[in-house]
Amino acid sequence: MGCIRIKDITEYLCDPLKKALKDEDPYVRKTGALCVPKLYEIAPQLI
């Protein structure tokens, strides 16, 4: 979902992203970490 760069869905991306960053699986955490800069680029006020 982080690749979808539409401002309307950024609010819906925050909760799953927070969960991904705290997940036990390192691959899920890595993917979440890579999504943070993409989200910041679209909506810096959310970060």
CHARMM internal coordinates of N, CA and C (Angstrom, degrees):
IC EDIT
DIST 1 N 1 CA 1.4477
DIST 1 CA 1 C 1.5210
ANGL 1 N 1 CA 1 C 111.50
DIST 1 C 2 N 1.3158
ANGL 1 CA 1 C 2 N 116.32
DIHE 1 N 1 CA 1 C 2 N -22.49
DIST 2 N 2 CA 1.4564
ANGL 1 C 2 N 2 CA 119.35
DIHE 1 CA 1 C 2 N 2 CA -179.43
DIST 2 CA 2 C 1.5051
ANGL 2 N 2 CA 2 C 113.68
DIHE 1 C 2 N 2 CA 2 C -66.38
DIST 2 C 3 N 1.3131
ANGL 2 CA 2 C 3 N 116.88
DIHE 2 N 2 CA 2 C 3 N -20.15
DIST 3 N 3 CA 1.4592
ANGL 2 C 3 N 3 CA 120.52
DIHE 2 CA 2 C 3 N 3 CA 179.66
DIST 3 CA 3 C 1.5208
ANGL 3 N 3 CA 3 C 112.67
DIHE 2 C 3 N 3 CA 3 C -79.71
DIST 3 C 4 N 1.3351
ANGL 3 CA 3 C 4 N 116.06
DIHE 3 N 3 CA 3 C 4 N -16.63
DIST 4 N 4 CA 1.4564
ANGL 3 C 4 N 4 CA 119.89
DIHE 3 CA 3 C 4 N 4 CA 178.91
DIST 4 CA 4 C 1.5226
ANGL 4 N 4 CA 4 C 107.55
DIHE 3 C 4 N 4 CA 4 C -81.84
DIST 4 C 5 N 1.2934
ANGL 4 CA 4 C 5 N 116.42
DIHE 4 N 4 CA 4 C 5 N 108.95
DIST 5 N 5 CA 1.4594
ANGL 4 C 5 N 5 CA 120.71
DIHE 4 CA 4 C 5 N 5 CA -173.39
DIST 5 CA 5 C 1.5281
ANGL 5 N 5 CA 5 C 111.27
DIHE 4 C 5 N 5 CA 5 C -100.87
DIST 5 C 6 N 1.3161
ANGL 5 CA 5 C 6 N 115.04
DIHE 5 N 5 CA 5 C 6 N 68.07
DIST 6 N 6 CA 1.4665
ANGL 5 C 6 N 6 CA 121.73
DIHE 5 CA 5 C 6 N 6 CA 178.33
DIST 6 CA 6 C 1.5205
ANGL 6 N 6 CA 6 C 107.56
DIHE 5 C 6 N 6 CA 6 C -121.95
DIST 6 C 7 N 1.3092
ANGL 6 CA 6 C 7 N 116.54
DIHE 6 N 6 CA 6 C 7 N 127.82
DIST 7 N 7 CA 1.4685
ANGL 6 C 7 N 7 CA 120.53
DIHE 6 CA 6 C 7 N 7 CA -175.61
DIST 7 CA 7 C 1.5231
ANGL 7 N 7 CA 7 C 112.64
DIHE 6 C 7 N 7 CA 7 C -61.15
DIST 7 C 8 N 1.3212
ANGL 7 CA 7 C 8 N 117.14
DIHE 7 N 7 CA 7 C 8 N -28.64
DIST 8 N 8 CA 1.4637
ANGL 7 C 8 N 8 CA 120.21
DIHE 7 CA 7 C 8 N 8 CA -176.41
DIST 8 CA 8 C 1.5265
ANGL 8 N 8 CA 8 C 112.80
DIHE 7 C 8 N 8 CA 8 C -66.42
DIST 8 C 9 N 1.3271
ANGL 8 CA 8 C 9 N 118.85
DIHE 8 N 8 CA 8 C 9 N -27.42
DIST 9 N 9 CA 1.4693
ANGL 8 C 9 N 9 CA 119.75
DIHE 8 CA 8 C 9 N 9 CA -176.91
DIST 9 CA 9 C 1.5235
ANGL 9 N 9 CA 9 C 112.87
DIHE 8 C 9 N 9 CA 9 C -100.31
DIST 9 C 10 N 1.2984
ANGL 9 CA 9 C 10 N 118.53
DIHE 9 N 9 CA 9 C 10 N -1.15
DIST 10 N 10 CA 1.4683
ANGL 9 C 10 N 10 CA 119.79
DIHE 9 CA 9 C 10 N 10 CA -176.65
DIST 10 CA 10 C 1.5213
ANGL 10 N 10 CA 10 C 112.28
DIHE 9 C 10 N 10 CA 10 C -63.96
DIST 10 C 11 N 1.3245
ANGL 10 CA 10 C 11 N 117.77
DIHE 10 N 10 CA 10 C 11 N -33.39
DIST 11 N 11 CA 1.4669
ANGL 10 C 11 N 11 CA 120.11
DIHE 10 CA 10 C 11 N 11 CA 178.62
DIST 11 CA 11 C 1.5274
ANGL 11 N 11 CA 11 C 111.00
DIHE 10 C 11 N 11 CA 11 C -65.47
DIST 11 C 12 N 1.3155
ANGL 11 CA 11 C 12 N 116.72
DIHE 11 N 11 CA 11 C 12 N -34.56
DIST 12 N 12 CA 1.4640
ANGL 11 C 12 N 12 CA 121.12
DIHE 11 CA 11 C 12 N 12 CA 179.96
DIST 12 CA 12 C 1.5259
ANGL 12 N 12 CA 12 C 111.47
DIHE 11 C 12 N 12 CA 12 C -76.58
DIST 12 C 13 N 1.2938
ANGL 12 CA 12 C 13 N 117.63
DIHE 12 N 12 CA 12 C 13 N -15.45
DIST 13 N 13 CA 1.4597
ANGL 12 C 13 N 13 CA 122.09
DIHE 12 CA 12 C 13 N 13 CA -178.11
DIST 13 CA 13 C 1.5249
ANGL 13 N 13 CA 13 C 112.16
DIHE 12 C 13 N 13 CA 13 C -84.49
DIST 13 C 14 N 1.3067
ANGL 13 CA 13 C 14 N 118.15
DIHE 13 N 13 CA 13 C 14 N -20.97
DIST 14 N 14 CA 1.4669
ANGL 13 C 14 N 14 CA 121.68
DIHE 13 CA 13 C 14 N 14 CA -174.03
DIST 14 CA 14 C 1.5258
ANGL 14 N 14 CA 14 C 113.72
DIHE 13 C 14 N 14 CA 14 C -64.15
DIST 14 C 15 N 1.3137
ANGL 14 CA 14 C 15 N 118.05
DIHE 14 N 14 CA 14 C 15 N -48.88
DIST 15 N 15 CA 1.4758
ANGL 14 C 15 N 15 CA 120.11
DIHE 14 CA 14 C 15 N 15 CA -177.78
DIST 15 CA 15 C 1.5250
ANGL 15 N 15 CA 15 C 112.61
DIHE 14 C 15 N 15 CA 15 C -64.03
DIST 15 C 16 N 1.3443
ANGL 15 CA 15 C 16 N 119.47
DIHE 15 N 15 CA 15 C 16 N -48.62
DIST 16 N 16 CA 1.4690
ANGL 15 C 16 N 16 CA 118.08
DIHE 15 CA 15 C 16 N 16 CA 177.03
DIST 16 CA 16 C 1.5294
ANGL 16 N 16 CA 16 C 112.58
DIHE 15 C 16 N 16 CA 16 C -62.38
DIST 16 C 17 N 1.3315
ANGL 16 CA 16 C 17 N 116.66
DIHE 16 N 16 CA 16 C 17 N -32.01
DIST 17 N 17 CA 1.4615
ANGL 16 C 17 N 17 CA 119.80
DIHE 16 CA 16 C 17 N 17 CA 178.87
DIST 17 CA 17 C 1.5185
ANGL 17 N 17 CA 17 C 110.82
DIHE 16 C 17 N 17 CA 17 C -67.45
DIST 17 C 18 N 1.3200
ANGL 17 CA 17 C 18 N 118.01
DIHE 17 N 17 CA 17 C 18 N -41.69
DIST 18 N 18 CA 1.4679
ANGL 17 C 18 N 18 CA 121.17
DIHE 17 CA 17 C 18 N 18 CA 177.14
DIST 18 CA 18 C 1.5195
ANGL 18 N 18 CA 18 C 110.87
DIHE 17 C 18 N 18 CA 18 C -60.57
DIST 18 C 19 N 1.3324
ANGL 18 CA 18 C 19 N 116.57
DIHE 18 N 18 CA 18 C 19 N -41.45
DIST 19 N 19 CA 1.4638
ANGL 18 C 19 N 19 CA 120.60
DIHE 18 CA 18 C 19 N 19 CA 178.45
DIST 19 CA 19 C 1.5236
ANGL 19 N 19 CA 19 C 110.94
DIHE 18 C 19 N 19 CA 19 C -66.56
DIST 19 C 20 N 1.3163
ANGL 19 CA 19 C 20 N 117.21
DIHE 19 N 19 CA 19 C 20 N -38.57
DIST 20 N 20 CA 1.4641
ANGL 19 C 20 N 20 CA 121.08
DIHE 19 CA 19 C 20 N 20 CA -179.72
DIST 20 CA 20 C 1.5240
ANGL 20 N 20 CA 20 C 111.22
DIHE 19 C 20 N 20 CA 20 C -65.70
DIST 20 C 21 N 1.3257
ANGL 20 CA 20 C 21 N 117.09
DIHE 20 N 20 CA 20 C 21 N -36.80
DIST 21 N 21 CA 1.4598
ANGL 20 C 21 N 21 CA 120.11
DIHE 20 CA 20 C 21 N 21 CA -179.10
DIST 21 CA 21 C 1.5286
ANGL 21 N 21 CA 21 C 112.46
DIHE 20 C 21 N 21 CA 21 C -70.36
DIST 21 C 22 N 1.3316
ANGL 21 CA 21 C 22 N 117.53
DIHE 21 N 21 CA 21 C 22 N -18.73
DIST 22 N 22 CA 1.4626
ANGL 21 C 22 N 22 CA 121.72
DIHE 21 CA 21 C 22 N 22 CA 179.81
DIST 22 CA 22 C 1.5330
ANGL 22 N 22 CA 22 C 112.61
DIHE 21 C 22 N 22 CA 22 C -105.99
DIST 22 C 23 N 1.3224
ANGL 22 CA 22 C 23 N 117.41
DIHE 22 N 22 CA 22 C 23 N 5.27
DIST 23 N 23 CA 1.4596
ANGL 22 C 23 N 23 CA 121.79
DIHE 22 CA 22 C 23 N 23 CA -176.44
DIST 23 CA 23 C 1.5262
ANGL 23 N 23 CA 23 C 111.54
DIHE 22 C 23 N 23 CA 23 C -67.75
DIST 23 C 24 N 1.3313
ANGL 23 CA 23 C 24 N 116.27
DIHE 23 N 23 CA 23 C 24 N 155.22
DIST 24 N 24 CA 1.4664
ANGL 23 C 24 N 24 CA 120.97
DIHE 23 CA 23 C 24 N 24 CA 179.29
DIST 24 CA 24 C 1.5284
ANGL 24 N 24 CA 24 C 112.23
DIHE 23 C 24 N 24 CA 24 C -73.79
DIST 24 C 25 N 1.3185
ANGL 24 CA 24 C 25 N 116.82
DIHE 24 N 24 CA 24 C 25 N -30.88
DIST 25 N 25 CA 1.4586
ANGL 24 C 25 N 25 CA 121.36
DIHE 24 CA 24 C 25 N 25 CA -176.97
DIST 25 CA 25 C 1.5374
ANGL 25 N 25 CA 25 C 110.14
DIHE 24 C 25 N 25 CA 25 C -76.00
DIST 25 C 26 N 1.3383
ANGL 25 CA 25 C 26 N 117.84
DIHE 25 N 25 CA 25 C 26 N 123.60
DIST 26 N 26 CA 1.4705
ANGL 25 C 26 N 26 CA 119.81
DIHE 25 CA 25 C 26 N 26 CA -178.40
DIST 26 CA 26 C 1.5243
ANGL 26 N 26 CA 26 C 113.13
DIHE 25 C 26 N 26 CA 26 C -63.46
DIST 26 C 27 N 1.3348
ANGL 26 CA 26 C 27 N 117.68
DIHE 26 N 26 CA 26 C 27 N -30.63
DIST 27 N 27 CA 1.4654
ANGL 26 C 27 N 27 CA 120.07
DIHE 26 CA 26 C 27 N 27 CA 179.11
DIST 27 CA 27 C 1.5292
ANGL 27 N 27 CA 27 C 110.38
DIHE 26 C 27 N 27 CA 27 C -66.45
DIST 27 C 28 N 1.3252
ANGL 27 CA 27 C 28 N 116.87
DIHE 27 N 27 CA 27 C 28 N -39.63
DIST 28 N 28 CA 1.4642
ANGL 27 C 28 N 28 CA 121.19
DIHE 27 CA 27 C 28 N 28 CA 179.04
DIST 28 CA 28 C 1.5234
ANGL 28 N 28 CA 28 C 109.58
DIHE 27 C 28 N 28 CA 28 C -66.18
DIST 28 C 29 N 1.3410
ANGL 28 CA 28 C 29 N 117.28
DIHE 28 N 28 CA 28 C 29 N -43.02
DIST 29 N 29 CA 1.4767
ANGL 28 C 29 N 29 CA 120.41
DIHE 28 CA 28 C 29 N 29 CA 178.13
DIST 29 CA 29 C 1.5230
ANGL 29 N 29 CA 29 C 110.99
DIHE 28 C 29 N 29 CA 29 C -63.00
DIST 29 C 30 N 1.3376
ANGL 29 CA 29 C 30 N 117.12
DIHE 29 N 29 CA 29 C 30 N -40.84
DIST 30 N 30 CA 1.4645
ANGL 29 C 30 N 30 CA 120.77
DIHE 29 CA 29 C 30 N 30 CA 179.87
DIST 30 CA 30 C 1.5231
ANGL 30 N 30 CA 30 C 110.36
DIHE 29 C 30 N 30 CA 30 C -63.52
DIST 30 C 31 N 1.3244
ANGL 30 CA 30 C 31 N 116.23
DIHE 30 N 30 CA 30 C 31 N -44.04
DIST 31 N 31 CA 1.4535
ANGL 30 C 31 N 31 CA 120.36
DIHE 30 CA 30 C 31 N 31 CA 179.32
DIST 31 CA 31 C 1.5267
ANGL 31 N 31 CA 31 C 110.80
DIHE 30 C 31 N 31 CA 31 C -63.35
DIST 31 C 32 N 1.3191
ANGL 31 CA 31 C 32 N 116.75
DIHE 31 N 31 CA 31 C 32 N -39.90
DIST 32 N 32 CA 1.4608
ANGL 31 C 32 N 32 CA 120.49
DIHE 31 CA 31 C 32 N 32 CA 176.48
DIST 32 CA 32 C 1.5181
ANGL 32 N 32 CA 32 C 111.95
DIHE 31 C 32 N 32 CA 32 C -64.48
DIST 32 C 33 N 1.3232
ANGL 32 CA 32 C 33 N 116.33
DIHE 32 N 32 CA 32 C 33 N -40.37
DIST 33 N 33 CA 1.4634
ANGL 32 C 33 N 33 CA 120.51
DIHE 32 CA 32 C 33 N 33 CA 179.25
DIST 33 CA 33 C 1.5301
ANGL 33 N 33 CA 33 C 111.35
DIHE 32 C 33 N 33 CA 33 C -64.79
DIST 33 C 34 N 1.3111
ANGL 33 CA 33 C 34 N 116.79
DIHE 33 N 33 CA 33 C 34 N -34.17
DIST 34 N 34 CA 1.4604
ANGL 33 C 34 N 34 CA 120.03
DIHE 33 CA 33 C 34 N 34 CA 178.01
DIST 34 CA 34 C 1.5281
ANGL 34 N 34 CA 34 C 111.92
DIHE 33 C 34 N 34 CA 34 C -73.20
DIST 34 C 35 N 1.3093
ANGL 34 CA 34 C 35 N 116.47
DIHE 34 N 34 CA 34 C 35 N -20.26
DIST 35 N 35 CA 1.4561
ANGL 34 C 35 N 35 CA 121.05
DIHE 34 CA 34 C 35 N 35 CA 179.49
DIST 35 CA 35 C 1.5318
ANGL 35 N 35 CA 35 C 111.96
DIHE 34 C 35 N 35 CA 35 C -81.55
DIST 35 C 36 N 1.3191
ANGL 35 CA 35 C 36 N 117.90
DIHE 35 N 35 CA 35 C 36 N -24.88
DIST 36 N 36 CA 1.4719
ANGL 35 C 36 N 36 CA 121.50
DIHE 35 CA 35 C 36 N 36 CA -176.56
DIST 36 CA 36 C 1.5330
ANGL 36 N 36 CA 36 C 111.86
DIHE 35 C 36 N 36 CA 36 C -58.71
DIST 36 C 37 N 1.3430
ANGL 36 CA 36 C 37 N 120.26
DIHE 36 N 36 CA 36 C 37 N -49.87
DIST 37 N 37 CA 1.4739
ANGL 36 C 37 N 37 CA 118.19
DIHE 36 CA 36 C 37 N 37 CA 179.44
DIST 37 CA 37 C 1.5267
ANGL 37 N 37 CA 37 C 113.21
DIHE 36 C 37 N 37 CA 37 C -64.24
DIST 37 C 38 N 1.3250
ANGL 37 CA 37 C 38 N 116.56
DIHE 37 N 37 CA 37 C 38 N -31.66
DIST 38 N 38 CA 1.4662
ANGL 37 C 38 N 38 CA 119.47
DIHE 37 CA 37 C 38 N 38 CA 177.99
DIST 38 CA 38 C 1.5235
ANGL 38 N 38 CA 38 C 110.27
DIHE 37 C 38 N 38 CA 38 C -66.41
DIST 38 C 39 N 1.3260
ANGL 38 CA 38 C 39 N 115.93
DIHE 38 N 38 CA 38 C 39 N -41.66
DIST 39 N 39 CA 1.4575
ANGL 38 C 39 N 39 CA 119.89
DIHE 38 CA 38 C 39 N 39 CA 177.75
DIST 39 CA 39 C 1.5249
ANGL 39 N 39 CA 39 C 110.62
DIHE 38 C 39 N 39 CA 39 C -66.84
DIST 39 C 40 N 1.3163
ANGL 39 CA 39 C 40 N 117.24
DIHE 39 N 39 CA 39 C 40 N -38.75
DIST 40 N 40 CA 1.4705
ANGL 39 C 40 N 40 CA 121.43
DIHE 39 CA 39 C 40 N 40 CA 178.66
DIST 40 CA 40 C 1.5287
ANGL 40 N 40 CA 40 C 110.94
DIHE 39 C 40 N 40 CA 40 C -62.48
DIST 40 C 41 N 1.3167
ANGL 40 CA 40 C 41 N 115.91
DIHE 40 N 40 CA 40 C 41 N -36.66
DIST 41 N 41 CA 1.4636
ANGL 40 C 41 N 41 CA 120.32
DIHE 40 CA 40 C 41 N 41 CA 179.64
DIST 41 CA 41 C 1.5334
ANGL 41 N 41 CA 41 C 111.57
DIHE 40 C 41 N 41 CA 41 C -64.37
DIST 41 C 42 N 1.3320
ANGL 41 CA 41 C 42 N 115.83
DIHE 41 N 41 CA 41 C 42 N -34.70
DIST 42 N 42 CA 1.4702
ANGL 41 C 42 N 42 CA 120.57
DIHE 41 CA 41 C 42 N 42 CA -177.45
DIST 42 CA 42 C 1.5316
ANGL 42 N 42 CA 42 C 110.66
DIHE 41 C 42 N 42 CA 42 C -85.14
DIST 42 C 43 N 1.3434
ANGL 42 CA 42 C 43 N 116.30
DIHE 42 N 42 CA 42 C 43 N -46.84
DIST 43 N 43 CA 1.4671
ANGL 42 C 43 N 43 CA 120.35
DIHE 42 CA 42 C 43 N 43 CA -174.49
DIST 43 CA 43 C 1.5217
ANGL 43 N 43 CA 43 C 109.81
DIHE 42 C 43 N 43 CA 43 C -141.07
DIST 43 C 44 N 1.3334
ANGL 43 CA 43 C 44 N 119.24
DIHE 43 N 43 CA 43 C 44 N 82.31
DIST 44 N 44 CA 1.4636
ANGL 43 C 44 N 44 CA 121.43
DIHE 43 CA 43 C 44 N 44 CA -177.29
DIST 44 CA 44 C 1.5303
ANGL 44 N 44 CA 44 C 113.68
DIHE 43 C 44 N 44 CA 44 C -62.21
DIST 44 C 45 N 1.3226
ANGL 44 CA 44 C 45 N 118.70
DIHE 44 N 44 CA 44 C 45 N -23.88
DIST 45 N 45 CA 1.4550
ANGL 44 C 45 N 45 CA 121.00
DIHE 44 CA 44 C 45 N 45 CA -179.05
DIST 45 CA 45 C 1.5230
ANGL 45 N 45 CA 45 C 111.25
DIHE 44 C 45 N 45 CA 45 C -68.71
DIST 45 C 46 N 1.3193
ANGL 45 CA 45 C 46 N 118.86
DIHE 45 N 45 CA 45 C 46 N -21.34
DIST 46 N 46 CA 1.4626
ANGL 45 C 46 N 46 CA 121.80
DIHE 45 CA 45 C 46 N 46 CA 179.90
DIST 46 CA 46 C 1.5240
ANGL 46 N 46 CA 46 C 111.95
DIHE 45 C 46 N 46 CA 46 C -79.24
DIST 46 C 47 N 1.3075
ANGL 46 CA 46 C 47 N 117.59
DIHE 46 N 46 CA 46 C 47 N -24.57
DIST 47 N 47 CA 1.4590
ANGL 46 C 47 N 47 CA 121.72
DIHE 46 CA 46 C 47 N 47 CA -178.93
DIST 47 CA 47 C 1.5010
ANGL 47 N 47 CA 47 C 107.87
DIHE 46 C 47 N 47 CA 47 C -87.19
END
COOR INIT
IC SEED 1 N 1 CA 1 C
IC BUILD
